Amino acid sequence: MSNLAWWLIPIGATVLAIVFVMLRSRPSKPTSPTDSMESLRRMQKAMERPLPGDDS
């Protein structure tokens, strides 16, 4: 019985780690249309700014 207990500890920890990683890697919930449009505007403004050290 003692050997079984020593094997269950790492197997249980491995299963818990797999479940944790699966839950953390799920895609995030979709954002609201307002948040999405605001993110798009911020990205467009950032793309319009010149790069640092760009002499063109």
PDB file of N, CA, C and O in Angstrom:
ATOM      1  N   MET A   1       0.828  -1.200   0.000  1.00  0.00           N
ATOM      2  CA  MET A   1       0.000   0.000   0.000  1.00  0.00           C
ATOM      3  C   MET A   1       0.871   1.262   0.000  1.00  0.00           C
ATOM      4  O   MET A   1       0.494   2.277  -0.586  1.00  0.00           O
ATOM      5  N   SER A   2       2.006   1.199   0.641  1.00  0.00           N
ATOM      6  CA  SER A   2       2.878   2.365   0.727  1.00  0.00           C
ATOM      7  C   SER A   2       3.408   2.766  -0.654  1.00  0.00           C
ATOM      8  O   SER A   2       3.512   3.952  -0.966  1.00  0.00           O
ATOM      9  N   ASN A   3       3.742   1.761  -1.480  1.00  0.00           N
ATOM     10  CA  ASN A   3       4.236   2.069  -2.823  1.00  0.00           C
ATOM     11  C   ASN A   3       3.160   2.748  -3.650  1.00  0.00           C
ATOM     12  O   ASN A   3       3.455   3.669  -4.411  1.00  0.00           O
ATOM     13  N   LEU A   4       1.933   2.311  -3.515  1.00  0.00           N
ATOM     14  CA  LEU A   4       0.820   2.902  -4.250  1.00  0.00           C
ATOM     15  C   LEU A   4       0.658   4.369  -3.867  1.00  0.00           C
ATOM     16  O   LEU A   4       0.440   5.210  -4.739  1.00  0.00           O
ATOM     17  N   ALA A   5       0.760   4.686  -2.594  1.00  0.00           N
ATOM     18  CA  ALA A   5       0.637   6.077  -2.143  1.00  0.00           C
ATOM     19  C   ALA A   5       1.751   6.934  -2.734  1.00  0.00           C
ATOM     20  O   ALA A   5       1.497   8.073  -3.125  1.00  0.00           O
ATOM     21  N   TRP A   6       2.976   6.419  -2.809  1.00  0.00           N
ATOM     22  CA  TRP A   6       4.087   7.180  -3.361  1.00  0.00           C
ATOM     23  C   TRP A   6       3.926   7.404  -4.853  1.00  0.00           C
ATOM     24  O   TRP A   6       4.418   8.406  -5.372  1.00  0.00           O
ATOM     25  N   TRP A   7       3.257   6.510  -5.557  1.00  0.00           N
ATOM     26  CA  TRP A   7       3.004   6.694  -6.979  1.00  0.00           C
ATOM     27  C   TRP A   7       1.828   7.618  -7.224  1.00  0.00           C
ATOM     28  O   TRP A   7       1.803   8.320  -8.235  1.00  0.00           O
ATOM     29  N   LEU A   8       0.848   7.638  -6.324  1.00  0.00           N
ATOM     30  CA  LEU A   8      -0.326   8.488  -6.522  1.00  0.00           C
ATOM     31  C   LEU A   8      -0.002   9.973  -6.369  1.00  0.00           C
ATOM     32  O   LEU A   8      -0.645  10.813  -6.998  1.00  0.00           O
ATOM     33  N   ILE A   9       0.979  10.300  -5.549  1.00  0.00           N
ATOM     34  CA  ILE A   9       1.332  11.709  -5.337  1.00  0.00           C
ATOM     35  C   ILE A   9       1.836  12.355  -6.634  1.00  0.00           C
ATOM     36  O   ILE A   9       1.284  13.383  -7.024  1.00  0.00           O
ATOM     37  N   PRO A  10       2.840  11.821  -7.320  1.00  0.00           N
ATOM     38  CA  PRO A  10       3.282  12.474  -8.565  1.00  0.00           C
ATOM     39  C   PRO A  10       2.256  12.379  -9.695  1.00  0.00           C
ATOM     40  O   PRO A  10       2.146  13.289 -10.517  1.00  0.00           O
ATOM     41  N   ILE A  11       1.509  11.279  -9.732  1.00  0.00           N
ATOM     42  CA  ILE A  11       0.482  11.156 -10.776  1.00  0.00           C
ATOM     43  C   ILE A  11      -0.609  12.195 -10.544  1.00  0.00           C
ATOM     44  O   ILE A  11      -1.063  12.839 -11.490  1.00  0.00           O
ATOM     45  N   GLY A  12      -1.031  12.360  -9.300  1.00  0.00           N
ATOM     46  CA  GLY A  12      -2.040  13.373  -8.981  1.00  0.00           C
ATOM     47  C   GLY A  12      -1.545  14.781  -9.283  1.00  0.00           C
ATOM     48  O   GLY A  12      -2.295  15.606  -9.806  1.00  0.00           O
ATOM     49  N   ALA A  13      -0.293  15.058  -8.959  1.00  0.00           N
ATOM     50  CA  ALA A  13       0.274  16.380  -9.227  1.00  0.00           C
ATOM     51  C   ALA A  13       0.350  16.629 -10.727  1.00  0.00           C
ATOM     52  O   ALA A  13       0.105  17.745 -11.184  1.00  0.00           O
ATOM     53  N   THR A  14       0.683  15.610 -11.486  1.00  0.00           N
ATOM     54  CA  THR A  14       0.747  15.750 -12.940  1.00  0.00           C
ATOM     55  C   THR A  14      -0.630  16.025 -13.519  1.00  0.00           C
ATOM     56  O   THR A  14      -0.779  16.893 -14.380  1.00  0.00           O
ATOM     57  N   VAL A  15      -1.630  15.302 -13.061  1.00  0.00           N
ATOM     58  CA  VAL A  15      -2.997  15.515 -13.550  1.00  0.00           C
ATOM     59  C   VAL A  15      -3.463  16.927 -13.208  1.00  0.00           C
ATOM     60  O   VAL A  15      -4.054  17.605 -14.049  1.00  0.00           O
ATOM     61  N   LEU A  16      -3.204  17.375 -11.986  1.00  0.00           N
ATOM     62  CA  LEU A  16      -3.589  18.734 -11.593  1.00  0.00           C
ATOM     63  C   LEU A  16      -2.866  19.777 -12.436  1.00  0.00           C
ATOM     64  O   LEU A  16      -3.467  20.783 -12.814  1.00  0.00           O
ATOM     65  N   ALA A  17      -1.594  19.560 -12.737  1.00  0.00           N
ATOM     66  CA  ALA A  17      -0.842  20.506 -13.561  1.00  0.00           C
ATOM     67  C   ALA A  17      -1.407  20.555 -14.978  1.00  0.00           C
ATOM     68  O   ALA A  17      -1.501  21.631 -15.569  1.00  0.00           O
ATOM     69  N   ILE A  18      -1.780  19.412 -15.521  1.00  0.00           N
ATOM     70  CA  ILE A  18      -2.357  19.382 -16.872  1.00  0.00           C
ATOM     71  C   ILE A  18      -3.680  20.130 -16.897  1.00  0.00           C
ATOM     72  O   ILE A  18      -3.936  20.904 -17.819  1.00  0.00           O
ATOM     73  N   VAL A  19      -4.523  19.909 -15.898  1.00  0.00           N
ATOM     74  CA  VAL A  19      -5.809  20.608 -15.834  1.00  0.00           C
ATOM     75  C   VAL A  19      -5.587  22.110 -15.700  1.00  0.00           C
ATOM     76  O   VAL A  19      -6.279  22.894 -16.349  1.00  0.00           O
ATOM     77  N   PHE A  20      -4.633  22.521 -14.871  1.00  0.00           N
ATOM     78  CA  PHE A  20      -4.339  23.938 -14.685  1.00  0.00           C
ATOM     79  C   PHE A  20      -3.888  24.577 -15.992  1.00  0.00           C
ATOM     80  O   PHE A  20      -4.343  25.668 -16.336  1.00  0.00           O
ATOM     81  N   VAL A  21      -3.006  23.916 -16.717  1.00  0.00           N
ATOM     82  CA  VAL A  21      -2.504  24.459 -17.983  1.00  0.00           C
ATOM     83  C   VAL A  21      -3.630  24.527 -19.009  1.00  0.00           C
ATOM     84  O   VAL A  21      -3.711  25.490 -19.772  1.00  0.00           O
ATOM     85  N   MET A  22      -4.486  23.530 -19.038  1.00  0.00           N
ATOM     86  CA  MET A  22      -5.604  23.549 -19.984  1.00  0.00           C
ATOM     87  C   MET A  22      -6.546  24.719 -19.694  1.00  0.00           C
ATOM     88  O   MET A  22      -7.026  25.373 -20.619  1.00  0.00           O
ATOM     89  N   LEU A  23      -6.808  24.980 -18.424  1.00  0.00           N
ATOM     90  CA  LEU A  23      -7.695  26.084 -18.066  1.00  0.00           C
ATOM     91  C   LEU A  23      -7.056  27.438 -18.357  1.00  0.00           C
ATOM     92  O   LEU A  23      -7.744  28.364 -18.788  1.00  0.00           O
ATOM     93  N   ARG A  24      -5.759  27.565 -18.127  1.00  0.00           N
ATOM     94  CA  ARG A  24      -5.074  28.840 -18.354  1.00  0.00           C
ATOM     95  C   ARG A  24      -4.896  29.146 -19.836  1.00  0.00           C
ATOM     96  O   ARG A  24      -4.795  30.315 -20.208  1.00  0.00           O
ATOM     97  N   SER A  25      -4.855  28.130 -20.689  1.00  0.00           N
ATOM     98  CA  SER A  25      -4.586  28.367 -22.102  1.00  0.00           C
ATOM     99  C   SER A  25      -5.861  28.523 -22.924  1.00  0.00           C
ATOM    100  O   SER A  25      -5.792  28.638 -24.147  1.00  0.00           O
ATOM    101  N   ARG A  26      -7.011  28.529 -22.279  1.00  0.00           N
ATOM    102  CA  ARG A  26      -8.252  28.737 -23.019  1.00  0.00           C
ATOM    103  C   ARG A  26      -8.270  30.136 -23.608  1.00  0.00           C
ATOM    104  O   ARG A  26      -7.735  31.066 -23.005  1.00  0.00           O
ATOM    105  N   PRO A  27      -8.875  30.300 -24.772  1.00  0.00           N
ATOM    106  CA  PRO A  27      -8.975  31.645 -25.333  1.00  0.00           C
ATOM    107  C   PRO A  27      -9.847  32.539 -24.448  1.00  0.00           C
ATOM    108  O   PRO A  27     -10.802  32.075 -23.823  1.00  0.00           O
ATOM    109  N   SER A  28      -9.508  33.801 -24.410  1.00  0.00           N
ATOM    110  CA  SER A  28     -10.278  34.718 -23.575  1.00  0.00           C
ATOM    111  C   SER A  28     -11.655  34.961 -24.187  1.00  0.00           C
ATOM    112  O   SER A  28     -11.881  34.721 -25.373  1.00  0.00           O
ATOM    113  N   LYS A  29     -12.545  35.431 -23.365  1.00  0.00           N
ATOM    114  CA  LYS A  29     -13.901  35.700 -23.826  1.00  0.00           C
ATOM    115  C   LYS A  29     -13.880  36.876 -24.799  1.00  0.00           C
ATOM    116  O   LYS A  29     -13.037  37.765 -24.687  1.00  0.00           O
ATOM    117  N   PRO A  30     -14.803  36.878 -25.747  1.00  0.00           N
ATOM    118  CA  PRO A  30     -14.828  37.995 -26.703  1.00  0.00           C
ATOM    119  C   PRO A  30     -15.113  39.320 -25.991  1.00  0.00           C
ATOM    120  O   PRO A  30     -15.875  39.375 -25.026  1.00  0.00           O
ATOM    121  N   THR A  31     -14.492  40.364 -26.484  1.00  0.00           N
ATOM    122  CA  THR A  31     -14.702  41.676 -25.888  1.00  0.00           C
ATOM    123  C   THR A  31     -15.964  42.303 -26.469  1.00  0.00           C
ATOM    124  O   THR A  31     -16.522  41.834 -27.461  1.00  0.00           O
ATOM    125  N   SER A  32     -16.384  43.358 -25.828  1.00  0.00           N
ATOM    126  CA  SER A  32     -17.553  44.064 -26.340  1.00  0.00           C
ATOM    127  C   SER A  32     -17.151  44.835 -27.601  1.00  0.00           C
ATOM    128  O   SER A  32     -15.971  45.136 -27.785  1.00  0.00           O
ATOM    129  N   PRO A  33     -18.101  45.154 -28.461  1.00  0.00           N
ATOM    130  CA  PRO A  33     -17.755  45.908 -29.684  1.00  0.00           C
ATOM    131  C   PRO A  33     -17.094  47.254 -29.384  1.00  0.00           C
ATOM    132  O   PRO A  33     -16.218  47.695 -30.128  1.00  0.00           O
ATOM    133  N   THR A  34     -17.509  47.900 -28.304  1.00  0.00           N
ATOM    134  CA  THR A  34     -16.925  49.195 -27.942  1.00  0.00           C
ATOM    135  C   THR A  34     -15.452  49.043 -27.581  1.00  0.00           C
ATOM    136  O   THR A  34     -14.614  49.820 -28.040  1.00  0.00           O
ATOM    137  N   ASP A  35     -15.135  48.039 -26.756  1.00  0.00           N
ATOM    138  CA  ASP A  35     -13.739  47.814 -26.383  1.00  0.00           C
ATOM    139  C   ASP A  35     -12.899  47.440 -27.596  1.00  0.00           C
ATOM    140  O   ASP A  35     -11.751  47.865 -27.725  1.00  0.00           O
ATOM    141  N   SER A  36     -13.480  46.644 -28.478  1.00  0.00           N
ATOM    142  CA  SER A  36     -12.757  46.221 -29.670  1.00  0.00           C
ATOM    143  C   SER A  36     -12.432  47.409 -30.574  1.00  0.00           C
ATOM    144  O   SER A  36     -11.318  47.510 -31.088  1.00  0.00           O
ATOM    145  N   MET A  37     -13.387  48.296 -30.768  1.00  0.00           N
ATOM    146  CA  MET A  37     -13.162  49.471 -31.619  1.00  0.00           C
ATOM    147  C   MET A  37     -12.141  50.420 -30.992  1.00  0.00           C
ATOM    148  O   MET A  37     -11.333  51.022 -31.698  1.00  0.00           O
ATOM    149  N   GLU A  38     -12.180  50.551 -29.670  1.00  0.00           N
ATOM    150  CA  GLU A  38     -11.205  51.409 -28.988  1.00  0.00           C
ATOM    151  C   GLU A  38      -9.802  50.834 -29.139  1.00  0.00           C
ATOM    152  O   GLU A  38      -8.846  51.583 -29.339  1.00  0.00           O
ATOM    153  N   SER A  39      -9.671  49.535 -29.048  1.00  0.00           N
ATOM    154  CA  SER A  39      -8.365  48.899 -29.248  1.00  0.00           C
ATOM    155  C   SER A  39      -7.874  49.113 -30.671  1.00  0.00           C
ATOM    156  O   SER A  39      -6.688  49.355 -30.892  1.00  0.00           O
ATOM    157  N   LEU A  40      -8.777  49.026 -31.629  1.00  0.00           N
ATOM    158  CA  LEU A  40      -8.413  49.261 -33.031  1.00  0.00           C
ATOM    159  C   LEU A  40      -7.948  50.699 -33.240  1.00  0.00           C
ATOM    160  O   LEU A  40      -6.966  50.929 -33.947  1.00  0.00           O
ATOM    161  N   ARG A  41      -8.636  51.673 -32.635  1.00  0.00           N
ATOM    162  CA  ARG A  41      -8.225  53.078 -32.758  1.00  0.00           C
ATOM    163  C   ARG A  41      -6.842  53.309 -32.159  1.00  0.00           C
ATOM    164  O   ARG A  41      -6.018  54.015 -32.739  1.00  0.00           O
ATOM    165  N   ARG A  42      -6.592  52.709 -30.988  1.00  0.00           N
ATOM    166  CA  ARG A  42      -5.284  52.871 -30.358  1.00  0.00           C
ATOM    167  C   ARG A  42      -4.186  52.256 -31.220  1.00  0.00           C
ATOM    168  O   ARG A  42      -3.096  52.818 -31.324  1.00  0.00           O
ATOM    169  N   MET A  43      -4.461  51.105 -31.843  1.00  0.00           N
ATOM    170  CA  MET A  43      -3.471  50.484 -32.699  1.00  0.00           C
ATOM    171  C   MET A  43      -3.208  51.344 -33.925  1.00  0.00           C
ATOM    172  O   MET A  43      -2.058  51.485 -34.341  1.00  0.00           O
ATOM    173  N   GLN A  44      -4.259  51.924 -34.516  1.00  0.00           N
ATOM    174  CA  GLN A  44      -4.084  52.773 -35.696  1.00  0.00           C
ATOM    175  C   GLN A  44      -3.268  54.013 -35.355  1.00  0.00           C
ATOM    176  O   GLN A  44      -2.411  54.415 -36.141  1.00  0.00           O
ATOM    177  N   LYS A  45      -3.516  54.626 -34.203  1.00  0.00           N
ATOM    178  CA  LYS A  45      -2.725  55.788 -33.790  1.00  0.00           C
ATOM    179  C   LYS A  45      -1.267  55.403 -33.594  1.00  0.00           C
ATOM    180  O   LYS A  45      -0.367  56.158 -33.965  1.00  0.00           O
ATOM    181  N   ALA A  46      -1.031  54.230 -33.012  1.00  0.00           N
ATOM    182  CA  ALA A  46       0.342  53.786 -32.797  1.00  0.00           C
ATOM    183  C   ALA A  46       1.042  53.517 -34.126  1.00  0.00           C
ATOM    184  O   ALA A  46       2.238  53.776 -34.260  1.00  0.00           O
ATOM    185  N   MET A  47       0.318  53.009 -35.093  1.00  0.00           N
ATOM    186  CA  MET A  47       0.910  52.726 -36.402  1.00  0.00           C
ATOM    187  C   MET A  47       1.234  54.014 -37.157  1.00  0.00           C
ATOM    188  O   MET A  47       2.144  54.022 -37.986  1.00  0.00           O
ATOM    189  N   GLU A  48       0.513  55.095 -36.890  1.00  0.00           N
ATOM    190  CA  GLU A  48       0.762  56.368 -37.571  1.00  0.00           C
ATOM    191  C   GLU A  48       1.989  57.084 -37.030  1.00  0.00           C
ATOM    192  O   GLU A  48       2.605  57.874 -37.745  1.00  0.00           O
ATOM    193  N   ARG A  49       2.353  56.822 -35.783  1.00  0.00           N
ATOM    194  CA  ARG A  49       3.512  57.490 -35.185  1.00  0.00           C
ATOM    195  C   ARG A  49       4.794  57.005 -35.848  1.00  0.00           C
ATOM    196  O   ARG A  49       4.910  55.825 -36.177  1.00  0.00           O
ATOM    197  N   PRO A  50       5.765  57.909 -36.049  1.00  0.00           N
ATOM    198  CA  PRO A  50       7.031  57.485 -36.646  1.00  0.00           C
ATOM    199  C   PRO A  50       7.843  56.655 -35.649  1.00  0.00           C
ATOM    200  O   PRO A  50       7.706  56.803 -34.435  1.00  0.00           O
ATOM    201  N   LEU A  51       8.678  55.790 -36.186  1.00  0.00           N
ATOM    202  CA  LEU A  51       9.533  54.978 -35.338  1.00  0.00           C
ATOM    203  C   LEU A  51      10.633  55.851 -34.737  1.00  0.00           C
ATOM    204  O   LEU A  51      11.079  56.803 -35.377  1.00  0.00           O
ATOM    205  N   PRO A  52      11.074  55.543 -33.522  1.00  0.00           N
ATOM    206  CA  PRO A  52      12.184  56.303 -32.943  1.00  0.00           C
ATOM    207  C   PRO A  52      13.455  56.121 -33.783  1.00  0.00           C
ATOM    208  O   PRO A  52      13.809  55.000 -34.150  1.00  0.00           O
ATOM    209  N   GLY A  53      14.111  57.196 -34.070  1.00  0.00           N
ATOM    210  CA  GLY A  53      15.347  57.142 -34.856  1.00  0.00           C
ATOM    211  C   GLY A  53      15.105  57.043 -36.345  1.00  0.00           C
ATOM    212  O   GLY A  53      16.053  56.881 -37.114  1.00  0.00           O
ATOM    213  N   ASP A  54      13.853  57.136 -36.770  1.00  0.00           N
ATOM    214  CA  ASP A  54      13.532  57.094 -38.217  1.00  0.00           C
ATOM    215  C   ASP A  54      13.740  58.480 -38.794  1.00  0.00           C
ATOM    216  O   ASP A  54      13.006  59.406 -38.447  1.00  0.00           O
ATOM    217  N   ASP A  55      14.725  58.646 -39.667  1.00  0.00           N
ATOM    218  CA  ASP A  55      15.080  59.963 -40.214  1.00  0.00           C
ATOM    219  C   ASP A  55      14.415  60.233 -41.564  1.00  0.00           C
ATOM    220  O   ASP A  55      14.744  61.230 -42.208  1.00  0.00           O
ATOM    221  N   SER A  56      13.509  59.395 -42.008  1.00  0.00           N
ATOM    222  CA  SER A  56      12.930  59.604 -43.335  1.00  0.00           C
ATOM    223  C   SER A  56      11.856  60.637 -43.330  1.00  0.00           C
ATOM    224  O   SER A  56      11.272  60.924 -44.375  1.00  0.00           O
TER     225      SER A  56
END
